[in-house]
């Protein structure tokens, strides 16, 4: 982070005040904030974060979401990349830092060409930031949720049943 944002006073001051120094501590802190009261293990924290944002089975930006992120942050990613990437997160932080510094423009790329992006704060209530989901997308989300639940149930049943007596009918 320091290498990427060298010279940005707000980031440097924030990191100086931060008591968390390692990646493992940071993961545990995020886990504690997302799941208060549960025991914290570094691997569980990493798995939770990966499943939330970086696992295509559980997180899907869809083509519209990827298009909006690419356009807003000046990133040149394929529309088929349906999960967040490190580049997305870094570009988001750069955008926020530029907004905080009251800058009005930022450099980015669109369609492989360098462009100057206009910086502005989004209005969450503006209809330009809303969209109607198609029936296919809604069904896709419901099927994904159902298959995830069924996967969890099947895995659970596989661990509790006798290995010789297992059949597909007993698992589902």
N, CA and C atoms as an extended XYZ file, in Angstrom:
516
Properties=species:S:1:pos:R:3:atomname:S:1:resname:S:1:resid:I:1 pbc="F F F"
N         0.844       -1.192        0.000 N   UNK     1
C         0.000        0.000        0.000 CA  UNK     1
C         0.880        1.242        0.000 C   UNK     1
N         1.927        1.208        0.820 N   UNK     2
C         2.816        2.374        0.882 CA  UNK     2
C         3.474        2.656       -0.467 C   UNK     2
N         3.871        1.598       -1.181 N   UNK     3
C         4.499        1.793       -2.491 CA  UNK     3
C         3.522        2.418       -3.481 C   UNK     3
N         2.295        1.934       -3.472 N   UNK     4
C         1.291        2.396       -4.432 CA  UNK     4
C         0.846        3.832       -4.154 C   UNK     4
N         0.795        4.210       -2.868 N   UNK     5
C         0.277        5.528       -2.489 CA  UNK     5
C         1.343        6.382       -1.805 C   UNK     5
N         2.563        6.268       -2.277 N   UNK     6
C         3.659        7.056       -1.720 CA  UNK     6
C         3.401        8.544       -1.971 C   UNK     6
N         3.517        9.341       -0.931 N   UNK     7
C         3.306       10.772       -1.050 CA  UNK     7
C         1.879       11.221       -0.792 C   UNK     7
N         0.955       10.287       -0.589 N   UNK     8
C        -0.433       10.643       -0.280 CA  UNK     8
C        -0.537       10.757        1.236 C   UNK     8
N        -0.646       11.988        1.715 N   UNK     9
C        -0.578       12.254        3.155 CA  UNK     9
C        -1.661       11.528        3.941 C   UNK     9
N        -2.887       11.519        3.445 N   UNK    10
C        -3.980       10.899        4.202 CA  UNK    10
C        -3.761        9.399        4.386 C   UNK    10
N        -3.250        8.725        3.376 N   UNK    11
C        -2.981        7.283        3.476 CA  UNK    11
C        -1.819        7.043        4.434 C   UNK    11
N        -0.747        7.827        4.299 N   UNK    12
C         0.417        7.647        5.171 CA  UNK    12
C         0.063        7.893        6.633 C   UNK    12
N        -0.719        8.935        6.918 N   UNK    13
C        -1.131        9.213        8.301 CA  UNK    13
C        -2.025        8.107        8.849 C   UNK    13
N        -2.908        7.595        8.022 N   UNK    14
C        -3.788        6.508        8.445 CA  UNK    14
C        -2.981        5.266        8.787 C   UNK    14
N        -2.010        4.928        7.949 N   UNK    15
C        -1.198        3.741        8.201 CA  UNK    15
C        -0.298        3.917        9.416 C   UNK    15
N         0.148        5.145        9.694 N   UNK    16
C         0.950        5.404       10.894 CA  UNK    16
C         0.136        5.165       12.159 C   UNK    16
N        -1.124        5.586       12.156 N   UNK    17
C        -1.981        5.443       13.332 CA  UNK    17
C        -2.496        4.021       13.513 C   UNK    17
N        -2.490        3.237       12.447 N   UNK    18
C        -3.048        1.886       12.487 CA  UNK    18
C        -2.166        0.969       13.326 C   UNK    18
N        -2.783        0.271       14.272 N   UNK    19
C        -2.031       -0.637       15.139 CA  UNK    19
C        -1.849       -2.011       14.501 C   UNK    19
N        -2.559       -2.295       13.444 N   UNK    20
C        -2.460       -3.587       12.764 CA  UNK    20
C        -1.311       -3.521       11.765 C   UNK    20
N        -0.341       -4.417       11.941 N   UNK    21
C         0.867       -4.337       11.130 CA  UNK    21
C         1.020       -5.468       10.117 C   UNK    21
N         0.362       -6.617       10.358 N   UNK    22
C         0.534       -7.745        9.450 CA  UNK    22
C        -0.760       -8.047        8.700 C   UNK    22
N        -0.611       -8.802        7.633 N   UNK    23
C        -1.755       -9.196        6.821 CA  UNK    23
C        -2.699      -10.094        7.627 C   UNK    23
N        -2.117      -10.995        8.431 N   UNK    24
C        -2.924      -11.911        9.247 CA  UNK    24
C        -3.769      -11.135       10.260 C   UNK    24
N        -3.161      -10.153       10.912 N   UNK    25
C        -3.903       -9.329       11.879 CA  UNK    25
C        -5.030       -8.575       11.182 C   UNK    25
N        -4.766       -8.077        9.989 N   UNK    26
C        -5.786       -7.339        9.234 CA  UNK    26
C        -6.961       -8.246        8.885 C   UNK    26
N        -6.660       -9.469        8.441 N   UNK    27
C        -7.725      -10.420        8.118 CA  UNK    27
C        -8.568      -10.735        9.350 C   UNK    27
N        -7.895      -10.943       10.478 N   UNK    28
C        -8.625      -11.240       11.720 CA  UNK    28
C        -9.493      -10.060       12.141 C   UNK    28
N        -8.981       -8.845       11.970 N   UNK    29
C        -9.750       -7.651       12.336 CA  UNK    29
C       -10.997       -7.514       11.459 C   UNK    29
N       -10.848       -7.741       10.169 N   UNK    30
C       -11.999       -7.689        9.260 CA  UNK    30
C       -13.014       -8.754        9.650 C   UNK    30
N       -12.536       -9.952        9.965 N   UNK    31
C       -13.426      -11.054       10.358 CA  UNK    31
C       -14.196      -10.692       11.627 C   UNK    31
N       -13.491      -10.114       12.597 N   UNK    32
C       -14.151       -9.710       13.854 CA  UNK    32
C       -15.258       -8.694       13.596 C   UNK    32
N       -15.031       -7.796       12.654 N   UNK    33
C       -16.031       -6.765       12.353 CA  UNK    33
C       -17.209       -7.324       11.560 C   UNK    33
N       -16.949       -8.300       10.698 N   UNK    34
C       -18.025       -8.891        9.906 CA  UNK    34
C       -18.811       -9.939       10.684 C   UNK    34
N       -18.128      -10.665       11.559 N   UNK    35
C       -18.762      -11.727       12.346 CA  UNK    35
C       -18.403      -11.569       13.819 C   UNK    35
N       -18.981      -10.580       14.491 N   UNK    36
C       -18.645      -10.366       15.904 CA  UNK    36
C       -19.096      -11.542       16.768 C   UNK    36
N       -18.279      -11.871       17.751 N   UNK    37
C       -18.627      -12.927       18.694 CA  UNK    37
C       -18.122      -14.302       18.311 C   UNK    37
N       -17.666      -14.500       17.088 N   UNK    38
C       -17.164      -15.806       16.666 CA  UNK    38
C       -15.659      -15.884       16.890 C   UNK    38
N       -15.168      -17.114       17.049 N   UNK    39
C       -13.730      -17.332       17.190 CA  UNK    39
C       -13.048      -16.959       15.874 C   UNK    39
N       -11.891      -16.358       15.980 N   UNK    40
C       -11.201      -15.870       14.790 CA  UNK    40
C        -9.996      -16.747       14.486 C   UNK    40
N        -9.957      -17.268       13.273 N   UNK    41
C        -8.788      -17.981       12.766 CA  UNK    41
C        -8.392      -17.307       11.455 C   UNK    41
N        -7.102      -17.213       11.219 N   UNK    42
C        -6.617      -16.507       10.028 CA  UNK    42
C        -7.154      -17.144        8.747 C   UNK    42
N        -7.181      -18.468        8.690 N   UNK    43
C        -7.675      -19.147        7.488 CA  UNK    43
C        -9.164      -18.916        7.282 C   UNK    43
N        -9.925      -18.925        8.376 N   UNK    44
C       -11.370      -18.667        8.278 CA  UNK    44
C       -11.613      -17.243        7.793 C   UNK    44
N       -10.811      -16.307        8.272 N   UNK    45
C       -10.947      -14.910        7.853 CA  UNK    45
C       -10.627      -14.760        6.369 C   UNK    45
N        -9.572      -15.422        5.924 N   UNK    46
C        -9.194      -15.356        4.506 CA  UNK    46
C       -10.290      -15.980        3.637 C   UNK    46
N       -10.824      -17.124        4.074 N   UNK    47
C       -11.879      -17.803        3.312 CA  UNK    47
C       -13.136      -16.941        3.240 C   UNK    47
N       -13.487      -16.279        4.342 N   UNK    48
C       -14.671      -15.421        4.360 CA  UNK    48
C       -14.526      -14.279        3.356 C   UNK    48
N       -13.396      -13.619        3.380 N   UNK    49
C       -13.161      -12.495        2.472 CA  UNK    49
C       -13.124      -12.960        1.012 C   UNK    49
N       -12.451      -14.083        0.766 N   UNK    50
C       -12.399      -14.619       -0.599 CA  UNK    50
C       -13.790      -14.974       -1.102 C   UNK    50
N       -14.606      -15.599       -0.242 N   UNK    51
C       -15.957      -15.982       -0.653 CA  UNK    51
C       -16.851      -14.774       -0.877 C   UNK    51
N       -16.657      -13.719       -0.092 N   UNK    52
C       -17.493      -12.529       -0.234 CA  UNK    52
C       -17.292      -11.841       -1.579 C   UNK    52
N       -16.051      -11.662       -1.997 N   UNK    53
C       -15.782      -10.797       -3.143 CA  UNK    53
C       -15.022      -11.434       -4.298 C   UNK    53
N       -14.308      -12.517       -4.053 N   UNK    54
C       -13.408      -13.027       -5.080 CA  UNK    54
C       -13.773      -14.420       -5.584 C   UNK    54
N       -14.871      -14.994       -5.103 N   UNK    55
C       -15.297      -16.322       -5.524 CA  UNK    55
C       -16.446      -16.187       -6.527 C   UNK    55
N       -16.244      -16.609       -7.771 N   UNK    56
C       -17.309      -16.456       -8.770 CA  UNK    56
C       -18.578      -17.243       -8.444 C   UNK    56
N       -18.478      -18.263       -7.587 N   UNK    57
C       -19.680      -19.010       -7.199 CA  UNK    57
C       -20.592      -18.176       -6.314 C   UNK    57
N       -20.016      -17.280       -5.534 N   UNK    58
C       -20.811      -16.528       -4.564 CA  UNK    58
C       -20.961      -15.045       -4.893 C   UNK    58
N       -20.079      -14.522       -5.725 N   UNK    59
C       -20.095      -13.088       -6.016 CA  UNK    59
C       -20.062      -12.899       -7.521 C   UNK    59
N       -20.979      -12.112       -8.035 N   UNK    60
C       -21.049      -11.910       -9.475 CA  UNK    60
C       -21.390      -10.456       -9.775 C   UNK    60
N       -20.452       -9.754      -10.394 N   UNK    61
C       -20.704       -8.371      -10.795 CA  UNK    61
C       -21.654       -8.300      -11.980 C   UNK    61
N       -21.689       -9.319      -12.782 N   UNK    62
C       -22.419       -9.362      -14.047 CA  UNK    62
C       -21.745       -8.389      -15.025 C   UNK    62
N       -22.153       -8.452      -16.262 N   UNK    63
C       -21.531       -7.593      -17.279 CA  UNK    63
C       -21.803       -6.121      -17.004 C   UNK    63
N       -22.994       -5.817      -16.514 N   UNK    64
C       -23.347       -4.422      -16.238 CA  UNK    64
C       -22.470       -3.859      -15.122 C   UNK    64
N       -22.278       -4.633      -14.069 N   UNK    65
C       -21.453       -4.183      -12.951 CA  UNK    65
C       -20.009       -3.966      -13.359 C   UNK    65
N       -19.470       -4.910      -14.145 N   UNK    66
C       -18.092       -4.772      -14.622 CA  UNK    66
C       -17.978       -3.549      -15.527 C   UNK    66
N       -18.962       -3.329      -16.388 N   UNK    67
C       -18.956       -2.167      -17.280 CA  UNK    67
C       -18.941       -0.875      -16.468 C   UNK    67
N       -19.802       -0.799      -15.438 N   UNK    68
C       -19.887        0.412      -14.610 CA  UNK    68
C       -18.573        0.666      -13.871 C   UNK    68
N       -17.979       -0.392      -13.310 N   UNK    69
C       -16.703       -0.238      -12.598 CA  UNK    69
C       -15.617        0.215      -13.569 C   UNK    69
N       -15.525       -0.447      -14.717 N   UNK    70
C       -14.521       -0.061      -15.719 CA  UNK    70
C       -14.661        1.408      -16.102 C   UNK    70
N       -15.883        1.826      -16.357 N   UNK    71
C       -16.153        3.196      -16.807 CA  UNK    71
C       -15.842        4.213      -15.708 C   UNK    71
N       -16.286        3.934      -14.498 N   UNK    72
C       -16.124        4.877      -13.387 CA  UNK    72
C       -14.659        5.044      -12.990 C   UNK    72
N       -13.922        3.913      -12.940 N   UNK    73
C       -12.560        3.945      -12.419 CA  UNK    73
C       -11.488        3.997      -13.505 C   UNK    73
N       -11.899        3.953      -14.772 N   UNK    74
C       -10.926        4.020      -15.855 CA  UNK    74
C       -10.065        2.778      -15.953 C   UNK    74
N       -10.699        1.621      -15.782 N   UNK    75
C        -9.998        0.337      -15.858 CA  UNK    75
C       -10.366       -0.311      -17.185 C   UNK    75
N        -9.457       -1.090      -17.732 N   UNK    76
C        -9.709       -1.778      -18.994 CA  UNK    76
C        -9.734       -3.285      -18.757 C   UNK    76
N       -10.809       -3.791      -18.172 N   UNK    77
C       -10.965       -5.226      -17.892 CA  UNK    77
C       -12.018       -5.814      -18.818 C   UNK    77
N       -11.923       -7.109      -19.065 N   UNK    78
C       -12.925       -7.820      -19.858 CA  UNK    78
C       -14.264       -7.797      -19.131 C   UNK    78
N       -15.354       -7.685      -19.860 N   UNK    79
C       -16.684       -7.702      -19.250 CA  UNK    79
C       -17.013       -9.060      -18.649 C   UNK    79
N       -16.259      -10.080      -19.032 N   UNK    80
C       -16.505      -11.414      -18.481 CA  UNK    80
C       -15.851      -11.606      -17.117 C   UNK    80
N       -14.988      -10.685      -16.687 N   UNK    81
C       -14.390      -10.754      -15.345 CA  UNK    81
C       -15.454      -10.350      -14.339 C   UNK    81
N       -16.063      -11.328      -13.688 N   UNK    82
C       -17.248      -11.043      -12.878 CA  UNK    82
C       -16.967      -10.918      -11.387 C   UNK    82
N       -15.711      -10.965      -10.982 N   UNK    83
C       -15.380      -10.770       -9.570 CA  UNK    83
C       -14.426       -9.591       -9.438 C   UNK    83
N       -14.320       -9.071       -8.234 N   UNK    84
C       -13.414       -7.955       -7.990 CA  UNK    84
C       -11.966       -8.415       -8.093 C   UNK    84
N       -11.099       -7.512       -8.498 N   UNK    85
C        -9.672       -7.804       -8.586 CA  UNK    85
C        -8.913       -6.790       -7.733 C   UNK    85
N        -7.642       -7.064       -7.525 N   UNK    86
C        -6.793       -6.132       -6.782 CA  UNK    86
C        -6.743       -4.792       -7.510 C   UNK    86
N        -6.710       -4.841       -8.834 N   UNK    87
C        -6.698       -3.612       -9.639 CA  UNK    87
C        -7.951       -2.766       -9.377 C   UNK    87
N        -9.107       -3.427       -9.233 N   UNK    88
C       -10.354       -2.712       -8.935 CA  UNK    88
C       -10.256       -1.993       -7.593 C   UNK    88
N        -9.735       -2.689       -6.605 N   UNK    89
C        -9.645       -2.118       -5.256 CA  UNK    89
C        -8.664       -0.953       -5.236 C   UNK    89
N        -7.506       -1.121       -5.885 N   UNK    90
C        -6.530       -0.026       -5.947 CA  UNK    90
C        -7.096        1.183       -6.688 C   UNK    90
N        -7.790        0.945       -7.785 N   UNK    91
C        -8.388        2.053       -8.543 CA  UNK    91
C        -9.454        2.764       -7.718 C   UNK    91
N       -10.206        2.009       -6.924 N   UNK    92
C       -11.222        2.610       -6.054 CA  UNK    92
C       -10.573        3.502       -5.007 C   UNK    92
N        -9.493        3.016       -4.407 N   UNK    93
C        -8.791        3.820       -3.393 CA  UNK    93
C        -8.215        5.082       -4.033 C   UNK    93
N        -7.628        4.939       -5.224 N   UNK    94
C        -7.087        6.116       -5.926 CA  UNK    94
C        -8.190        7.129       -6.215 C   UNK    94
N        -9.347        6.646       -6.632 N   UNK    95
C       -10.482        7.519       -6.923 CA  UNK    95
C       -10.901        8.271       -5.662 C   UNK    95
N       -11.018        7.550       -4.548 N   UNK    96
C       -11.430        8.177       -3.288 CA  UNK    96
C       -10.393        9.172       -2.778 C   UNK    96
N        -9.116        8.831       -2.925 N   UNK    97
C        -8.046        9.750       -2.504 CA  UNK    97
C        -8.099       11.026       -3.342 C   UNK    97
N        -8.319       10.878       -4.637 N   UNK    98
C        -8.414       12.050       -5.519 CA  UNK    98
C        -9.624       12.908       -5.160 C   UNK    98
N       -10.753       12.268       -4.862 N   UNK    99
C       -11.939       13.014       -4.431 CA  UNK    99
C       -11.664       13.768       -3.135 C   UNK    99
N       -10.991       13.084       -2.203 N   UNK   100
C       -10.679       13.695       -0.905 CA  UNK   100
C        -9.764       14.912       -1.073 C   UNK   100
N        -8.896       14.863       -2.069 N   UNK   101
C        -7.972       15.972       -2.328 CA  UNK   101
C        -8.625       17.072       -3.170 C   UNK   101
N        -9.940       16.971       -3.386 N   UNK   102
C       -10.708       17.945       -4.164 CA  UNK   102
C       -10.226       18.087       -5.606 C   UNK   102
N        -9.675       17.007       -6.150 N   UNK   103
C        -9.286       17.015       -7.557 CA  UNK   103
C       -10.541       16.821       -8.401 C   UNK   103
N       -10.510       17.326       -9.620 N   UNK   104
C       -11.680       17.207      -10.493 CA  UNK   104
C       -11.468       16.210      -11.628 C   UNK   104
N       -10.214       15.839      -11.884 N   UNK   105
C        -9.922       14.906      -12.971 CA  UNK   105
C        -8.875       13.890      -12.530 C   UNK   105
N        -8.926       12.718      -13.195 N   UNK   106
C        -7.993       11.635      -12.893 CA  UNK   106
C        -7.710       10.898      -14.202 C   UNK   106
N        -6.504       10.368      -14.356 N   UNK   107
C        -6.154        9.631      -15.569 CA  UNK   107
C        -6.639        8.191      -15.473 C   UNK   107
N        -7.105        7.663      -16.591 N   UNK   108
C        -7.555        6.280      -16.663 CA  UNK   108
C        -7.496        5.803      -18.099 C   UNK   108
N        -8.083        4.627      -18.368 N   UNK   109
C        -8.127        4.108      -19.733 CA  UNK   109
C        -9.543        3.641      -20.056 C   UNK   109
N        -9.911        3.789      -21.309 N   UNK   110
C       -11.176        3.262      -21.830 CA  UNK   110
C       -10.906        2.735      -23.225 C   UNK   110
N       -11.279        1.510      -23.453 N   UNK   111
C       -11.058        0.860      -24.747 CA  UNK   111
C        -9.587        0.899      -25.157 C   UNK   111
N        -8.698        0.767      -24.183 N   UNK   112
C        -7.268        0.737      -24.454 CA  UNK   112
C        -6.631        2.084      -24.704 C   UNK   112
N        -7.407        3.159      -24.605 N   UNK   113
C        -6.874        4.500      -24.856 CA  UNK   113
C        -6.856        5.292      -23.554 C   UNK   113
N        -5.792        6.064      -23.324 N   UNK   114
C        -5.761        6.895      -22.115 CA  UNK   114
C        -6.807        8.005      -22.190 C   UNK   114
N        -7.506        8.207      -21.082 N   UNK   115
C        -8.528        9.254      -21.004 CA  UNK   115
C        -8.414        9.970      -19.669 C   UNK   115
N        -9.018       11.148      -19.619 N   UNK   116
C        -9.092       11.904      -18.379 CA  UNK   116
C       -10.499       11.720      -17.817 C   UNK   116
N       -10.591       11.169      -16.615 N   UNK   117
C       -11.888       10.897      -15.999 CA  UNK   117
C       -12.331       12.071      -15.151 C   UNK   117
N       -13.605       12.407      -15.238 N   UNK   118
C       -14.172       13.452      -14.385 CA  UNK   118
C       -14.527       12.825      -13.039 C   UNK   118
N       -14.077       13.448      -11.962 N   UNK   119
C       -14.355       12.937      -10.622 CA  UNK   119
C       -15.573       13.636      -10.050 C   UNK   119
N       -16.531       12.840       -9.595 N   UNK   120
C       -17.685       13.403       -8.911 CA  UNK   120
C       -18.256       12.364       -7.955 C   UNK   120
N       -18.965       12.851       -6.960 N   UNK   121
C       -19.582       11.973       -5.970 CA  UNK   121
C       -20.905       11.479       -6.540 C   UNK   121
N       -21.126       10.176       -6.459 N   UNK   122
C       -22.372        9.602       -6.975 CA  UNK   122
C       -23.527        9.901       -6.040 C   UNK   122
N       -24.686       10.161       -6.638 N   UNK   123
C       -25.923       10.316       -5.878 CA  UNK   123
C       -26.636        8.972       -5.910 C   UNK   123
N       -26.751        8.330       -4.763 N   UNK   124
C       -27.327        6.988       -4.693 CA  UNK   124
C       -28.781        6.968       -5.147 C   UNK   124
N       -29.485        8.091       -5.027 N   UNK   125
C       -30.898        8.149       -5.387 CA  UNK   125
C       -31.146        8.507       -6.852 C   UNK   125
N       -30.088        8.882       -7.586 N   UNK   126
C       -30.250        9.268       -8.985 CA  UNK   126
C       -30.617        8.038       -9.820 C   UNK   126
N       -31.609        8.191      -10.692 N   UNK   127
C       -32.068        7.057      -11.491 CA  UNK   127
C       -31.011        6.560      -12.479 C   UNK   127
N       -30.023        7.377      -12.781 N   UNK   128
C       -28.926        6.928      -13.636 CA  UNK   128
C       -28.074        5.873      -12.959 C   UNK   128
N       -28.153        5.795      -11.635 N   UNK   129
C       -27.406        4.795      -10.877 CA  UNK   129
C       -28.274        3.594      -10.509 C   UNK   129
N       -29.439        3.521      -11.085 N   UNK   130
C       -30.365        2.404      -10.841 CA  UNK   130
C       -30.551        1.642      -12.141 C   UNK   130
N       -30.970        0.407      -12.018 N   UNK   131
C       -31.304       -0.342      -13.220 CA  UNK   131
C       -32.305       -1.432      -12.887 C   UNK   131
N       -33.020       -1.848      -13.877 N   UNK   132
C       -33.998       -2.920      -13.719 CA  UNK   132
C       -33.300       -4.222      -14.072 C   UNK   132
N       -33.421       -5.192      -13.189 N   UNK   133
C       -32.819       -6.492      -13.466 CA  UNK   133
C       -33.742       -7.317      -14.347 C   UNK   133
N       -33.159       -7.934      -15.334 N   UNK   134
C       -33.932       -8.789      -16.234 CA  UNK   134
C       -34.331      -10.068      -15.503 C   UNK   134
N       -35.380      -10.703      -15.985 N   UNK   135
C       -35.877      -11.930      -15.364 CA  UNK   135
C       -34.787      -12.996      -15.338 C   UNK   135
N       -34.025      -13.104      -16.421 N   UNK   136
C       -32.958      -14.102      -16.487 CA  UNK   136
C       -31.924      -13.917      -15.396 C   UNK   136
N       -31.579      -12.660      -15.114 N   UNK   137
C       -30.600      -12.381      -14.065 CA  UNK   137
C       -31.153      -12.742      -12.694 C   UNK   137
N       -32.427      -12.431      -12.456 N   UNK   138
C       -33.054      -12.781      -11.179 CA  UNK   138
C       -33.107      -14.293      -10.994 C   UNK   138
N       -33.471      -15.003      -12.062 N   UNK   139
C       -33.513      -16.467      -11.986 CA  UNK   139
C       -32.114      -17.028      -11.762 C   UNK   139
N       -31.123      -16.466      -12.444 N   UNK   140
C       -29.741      -16.913      -12.273 CA  UNK   140
C       -29.314      -16.784      -10.816 C   UNK   140
N       -29.638      -15.661      -10.181 N   UNK   141
C       -29.278      -15.465       -8.773 CA  UNK   141
C       -29.978      -16.466       -7.873 C   UNK   141
N       -31.255      -16.745       -8.134 N   UNK   142
C       -31.995      -17.704       -7.316 CA  UNK   142
C       -31.455      -19.121       -7.498 C   UNK   142
N       -31.138      -19.492       -8.735 N   UNK   143
C       -30.577      -20.823       -8.991 CA  UNK   143
C       -29.223      -20.956       -8.311 C   UNK   143
N       -28.400      -19.911       -8.380 N   UNK   144
C       -27.092      -19.939       -7.720 CA  UNK   144
C       -27.253      -20.147       -6.218 C   UNK   144
N       -28.189      -19.418       -5.608 N   UNK   145
C       -28.435      -19.561       -4.177 CA  UNK   145
C       -28.906      -20.976       -3.854 C   UNK   145
N       -29.838      -21.499       -4.646 N   UNK   146
C       -30.352      -22.847       -4.415 CA  UNK   146
C       -29.283      -23.913       -4.553 C   UNK   146
N       -28.443      -23.797       -5.580 N   UNK   147
C       -27.371      -24.776       -5.767 CA  UNK   147
C       -26.338      -24.699       -4.648 C   UNK   147
N       -26.049      -23.502       -4.156 N   UNK   148
C       -25.113      -23.360       -3.034 CA  UNK   148
C       -25.664      -24.043       -1.789 C   UNK   148
N       -26.953      -23.853       -1.538 N   UNK   149
C       -27.576      -24.510       -0.382 CA  UNK   149
C       -27.566      -26.020       -0.541 C   UNK   149
N       -27.898      -26.491       -1.745 N   UNK   150
C       -27.916      -27.930       -1.978 CA  UNK   150
C       -26.513      -28.515       -1.827 C   UNK   150
N       -25.496      -27.809       -2.301 N   UNK   151
C       -24.117      -28.263       -2.153 CA  UNK   151
C       -23.765      -28.415       -0.680 C   UNK   151
N       -24.157      -27.418        0.125 N   UNK   152
C       -23.870      -27.466        1.556 CA  UNK   152
C       -24.577      -28.649        2.223 C   UNK   152
N       -25.843      -28.882        1.865 N   UNK   153
C       -26.611      -29.989        2.447 CA  UNK   153
C       -26.002      -31.330        2.051 C   UNK   153
N       -25.625      -31.479        0.778 N   UNK   154
C       -25.037      -32.735        0.308 CA  UNK   154
C       -23.716      -32.998        1.018 C   UNK   154
N       -22.885      -31.982        1.151 N   UNK   155
C       -21.609      -32.160        1.863 CA  UNK   155
C       -21.844      -32.582        3.309 C   UNK   155
N       -22.819      -31.958        3.941 N   UNK   156
C       -23.144      -32.287        5.327 CA  UNK   156
C       -23.627      -33.727        5.448 C   UNK   156
N       -24.488      -34.145        4.539 N   UNK   157
C       -25.006      -35.519        4.566 CA  UNK   157
C       -23.919      -36.534        4.250 C   UNK   157
N       -22.978      -36.170        3.390 N   UNK   158
C       -21.885      -37.091        3.058 CA  UNK   158
C       -21.018      -37.379        4.272 C   UNK   158
N       -20.877      -36.404        5.152 N   UNK   159
C       -20.046      -36.614        6.337 CA  UNK   159
C       -20.766      -37.409        7.416 C   UNK   159
N       -22.105      -37.392        7.413 N   UNK   160
C       -22.839      -38.068        8.484 CA  UNK   160
C       -23.299      -39.470        8.111 C   UNK   160
N       -23.374      -39.814        6.832 N   UNK   161
C       -23.892      -41.124        6.432 CA  UNK   161
C       -22.778      -42.142        6.243 C   UNK   161
N       -23.171      -43.411        6.289 N   UNK   162
C       -22.253      -44.524        6.083 CA  UNK   162
C       -21.785      -44.524        4.625 C   UNK   162
N       -20.502      -44.683        4.407 N   UNK   163
C       -19.911      -44.578        3.073 CA  UNK   163
C       -20.449      -45.655        2.126 C   UNK   163
N       -20.662      -46.883        2.619 N   UNK   164
C       -21.150      -47.965        1.760 CA  UNK   164
C       -22.616      -47.787        1.379 C   UNK   164
N       -23.387      -47.092        2.199 N   UNK   165
C       -24.829      -46.984        1.972 CA  UNK   165
C       -25.234      -45.721        1.218 C   UNK   165
N       -24.284      -44.906        0.840 N   UNK   166
C       -24.614      -43.632        0.189 CA  UNK   166
C       -25.061      -43.865       -1.252 C   UNK   166
N       -26.183      -43.255       -1.601 N   UNK   167
C       -26.653      -43.213       -2.987 CA  UNK   167
C       -27.009      -41.759       -3.300 C   UNK   167
N       -27.064      -41.409       -4.564 N   UNK   168
C       -27.432      -40.024       -4.894 CA  UNK   168
C       -28.791      -39.618       -4.325 C   UNK   168
N       -29.745      -40.559       -4.282 N   UNK   169
C       -31.076      -40.239       -3.772 CA  UNK   169
C       -31.035      -39.891       -2.283 C   UNK   169
N       -30.175      -40.565       -1.521 N   UNK   170
C       -30.124      -40.277       -0.081 CA  UNK   170
C       -29.417      -38.960        0.203 C   UNK   170
N       -28.551      -38.535       -0.696 N   UNK   171
C       -27.832      -37.276       -0.480 CA  UNK   171
C       -28.695      -36.066       -0.801 C   UNK   171
N       -29.542      -36.185       -1.816 N   UNK   172
C       -30.370      -35.050       -2.234 CA  UNK   172
C       -31.694      -35.168       -1.568 C   UNK   172
